[in-house]
Amino acid sequence: MTKELGVGIIGCGNISTTYFSLSPLFKGLKVLACADINLQAAKARAEEYGVVAQTIEELLANDEIDVVVNLTIPDAHYPVSKAILEAGKHVYSEKPLVLTLEQGEELRRIAKDKKLSVGCAPDTFLGGAHQLARKYVDEGGIGRITSGACYVMGPGMEMWHPNPDFFFLPGGGPILDMGPYYIANLINLIGPVKRVGAMTSMASETRTISSQPRSGETIPVKTPTTIQALLEFVSGATVTLTASWDVWSHRHANMELYGTEGSLYVPDPNFFGGVVEASGRDKNIQPLAAWDHPFGIFNQESPQGPRANYRTAGLADMVAALIDGRDARCSLDRTLHGVDVMTSILKAGQEGRFIELTTTCTQPAALGIEEAQALLK
Ligand SMILES: NC(=O)c1ccc[n+]([C@@H]2O[C@H](COP(=O)([O-])OP(=O)(O)OC[C@H]3O[C@@H](n4cnc5c(N)ncnc54)[C@H](O)[C@@H]3O)[C@@H](O)[C@H]2O)c1
């Protein structure tokens, strides 16, 4: 890979610092400019990270930029990604890709017409832990996966995010916000989903912000905050997924998969690292031998201790895929299938029936040690 693509970022809020600070680890891309509906936010990030602050129009007309990363709020993902494609640039979006299947199909149509690529987070399934789990499954470590259980539960987002409004509006909620990590990893480990069922509820119609600077302010809840879903995969596996922001504490593991020969314990799919455990028919649960996967190496301190964070790996993989003419792991097909799963779960909850999915996708290629190393400088 010889070429380097110019990258622009639209949306200079909370998560943008992760993209600015981690993108220099990767080959093939260089962040050159940033923009935001709030120009001050763009100017602040530009100064912090030594790039140019532009208006959205200027960034979209900037000839040096080949790929634009969309880090706006979920409701703005579709119009901003559409404008990026219409300006003739590839898109890599934060999750969720879009809020409806129709929006995703429209992006697919424009991208196809203009011969452009659309990619989307999450990329945490490319992490060392999740790729170790993938290798173990591919090698038949637990036989054929027949079922599983996933839990992503907590009290909410209004205690840490400075502007938590979007989490409680359509397009937010725990399934569209946290679900992408779980669904992307289930697609990584099991493949596409066939149909879903769900029950949904909300514990309260308002939330009170306790983070700064808006502590004490009340915000409305317009989307379910507890979702109990059932997923049937094309492979025949059935998995339960509970996503909630109405739970103060619990003792469920993030992701357990049960196979004909044993069980697999997968760490939190919101992160790249963690310990993967498994048992055979002897029920003896043991950690899998650690491997030297580059996206499992600790590179950050966090309040919970050292951790591996390689967000932007999905963008680097998309850029490499563009240059090498291959399929990107965080592709439109897979993330739009994820949107189909999540929006169908919400619809199943609303209508009280199972929903057959209308989209499908392939499993992404595994990302072994050498392939991951090739993405890094
Ligand atoms: N914060 C996190 O830890 C985190 C982690 C992973 C993914 N994400 C995802 O990243 C996205 C952004 O989250 P965030 O926490 O950074 O949000 P944020 O509210 O902190 O930042 C969003 C930024 O987008 C800008 N914006 C909004 N609409 C815009 C538009 N139409 N055009 C241009 N700019 C616009 C806002 O002014 C703001 O600066 C969300 O989709 C979220 O799900 C966030």
The ligand as an SDF file (V2000), in Angstrom:
LIG
                    3D

 44 48  0  0  0  0  0  0  0  0999 V2000
  -18.9930    9.7490   22.9830 N   0  0  0  0  0  0  0  0  0  0  0  0
  -18.6150    8.4970   22.8530 C   0  0  0  0  0  0  0  0  0  0  0  0
  -17.9430    7.9250   23.7410 O   0  0  0  0  0  0  0  0  0  0  0  0
  -18.9610    7.7160   21.6220 C   0  0  0  0  0  0  0  0  0  0  0  0
  -18.3840    6.4670   21.4750 C   0  0  0  0  0  0  0  0  0  0  0  0
  -18.6310    5.7640   20.3130 C   0  0  0  0  0  0  0  0  0  0  0  0
  -19.4600    6.2770   19.3490 C   0  0  0  0  0  0  0  0  0  0  0  0
  -20.0520    7.4990   19.5230 N   0  0  0  0  0  0  0  0  0  0  0  0
  -20.9370    7.9810   18.4480 C   0  0  0  0  0  0  0  0  0  0  0  0
  -20.3260    9.1090   17.8540 O   0  0  0  0  0  0  0  0  0  0  0  0
  -21.3180   10.0580   17.4340 C   0  0  0  0  0  0  0  0  0  0  0  0
  -21.0210   11.3880   18.0830 C   0  0  0  0  0  0  0  0  0  0  0  0
  -21.0720   11.2260   19.4850 O   0  0  0  0  0  0  0  0  0  0  0  0
  -20.4440   12.3160   20.4570 P   0  0  0  0  0  0  0  0  0  0  0  0
  -20.5100   11.7130   21.8070 O   0  0  0  0  0  0  0  0  0  0  0  0
  -19.1400   12.8000   19.9410 O   0  0  0  0  0  0  0  0  0  0  0  0
  -21.5640   13.4660   20.3170 O   0  0  0  0  0  0  0  0  0  0  0  0
  -21.3960   15.0190   20.6700 P   0  0  0  0  0  0  0  0  0  0  0  0
  -22.7650   15.5510   20.8630 O   0  0  0  0  0  0  0  0  0  0  0  0
  -20.3850   15.1980   21.7540 O   0  0  0  0  0  0  0  0  0  0  0  0
  -20.7420   15.6300   19.3280 O   0  0  0  0  0  0  0  0  0  0  0  0
  -21.4380   15.7150   18.1020 C   0  0  0  0  0  0  0  0  0  0  0  0
  -20.9210   16.9080   17.3280 C   0  0  0  0  0  0  0  0  0  0  0  0
  -21.5820   16.9210   16.0570 O   0  0  0  0  0  0  0  0  0  0  0  0
  -21.9450   18.2650   15.7510 C   0  0  0  0  0  0  0  0  0  0  0  0
  -23.0960   18.2220   14.8380 N   0  0  0  0  0  0  0  0  0  0  0  0
  -24.3800   17.8690   15.1270 C   0  0  0  0  0  0  0  0  0  0  0  0
  -25.1310   17.9240   14.0170 N   0  0  0  0  0  0  0  0  0  0  0  0
  -24.3100   18.3100   13.0090 C   0  0  0  0  0  0  0  0  0  0  0  0
  -24.5140   18.5450   11.6240 C   0  0  0  0  0  0  0  0  0  0  0  0
  -25.7110   18.3950   11.0480 N   0  0  0  0  0  0  0  0  0  0  0  0
  -23.4470   18.9270   10.8710 N   0  0  0  0  0  0  0  0  0  0  0  0
  -22.2210   19.0920   11.4620 C   0  0  0  0  0  0  0  0  0  0  0  0
  -21.9770   18.9040   12.7760 N   0  0  0  0  0  0  0  0  0  0  0  0
  -23.0170   18.5150   13.5340 C   0  0  0  0  0  0  0  0  0  0  0  0
  -22.2690   18.8950   17.1020 C   0  0  0  0  0  0  0  0  0  0  0  0
  -22.1810   20.3020   17.0510 O   0  0  0  0  0  0  0  0  0  0  0  0
  -21.2130   18.2450   17.9950 C   0  0  0  0  0  0  0  0  0  0  0  0
  -20.0330   19.0220   18.0490 O   0  0  0  0  0  0  0  0  0  0  0  0
  -22.6660    9.4450   17.8330 C   0  0  0  0  0  0  0  0  0  0  0  0
  -23.2190    8.8000   16.7360 O   0  0  0  0  0  0  0  0  0  0  0  0
  -22.3060    8.4330   18.9080 C   0  0  0  0  0  0  0  0  0  0  0  0
  -23.2030    7.3320   18.9110 O   0  0  0  0  0  0  0  0  0  0  0  0
  -19.8000    8.2240   20.6190 C   0  0  0  0  0  0  0  0  0  0  0  0
  1  2  1  0
  2  3  2  0
  2  4  1  0
  4  5  1  0
  4 44  2  0
  5  6  2  0
  6  7  1  0
  7  8  2  0
  8  9  1  0
  8 44  1  0
  9 10  1  0
  9 42  1  0
 10 11  1  0
 11 12  1  0
 11 40  1  0
 12 13  1  0
 13 14  1  0
 14 15  2  0
 14 16  1  0
 14 17  1  0
 17 18  1  0
 18 19  2  0
 18 20  1  0
 18 21  1  0
 21 22  1  0
 22 23  1  0
 23 24  1  0
 23 38  1  0
 24 25  1  0
 25 26  1  0
 25 36  1  0
 26 27  1  0
 26 35  1  0
 27 28  2  0
 28 29  1  0
 29 30  1  0
 29 35  2  0
 30 31  1  0
 30 32  2  0
 32 33  1  0
 33 34  2  0
 34 35  1  0
 36 37  1  0
 36 38  1  0
 38 39  1  0
 40 41  1  0
 40 42  1  0
 42 43  1  0
M  CHG  2   8   1  16  -1
M  END
$$$$
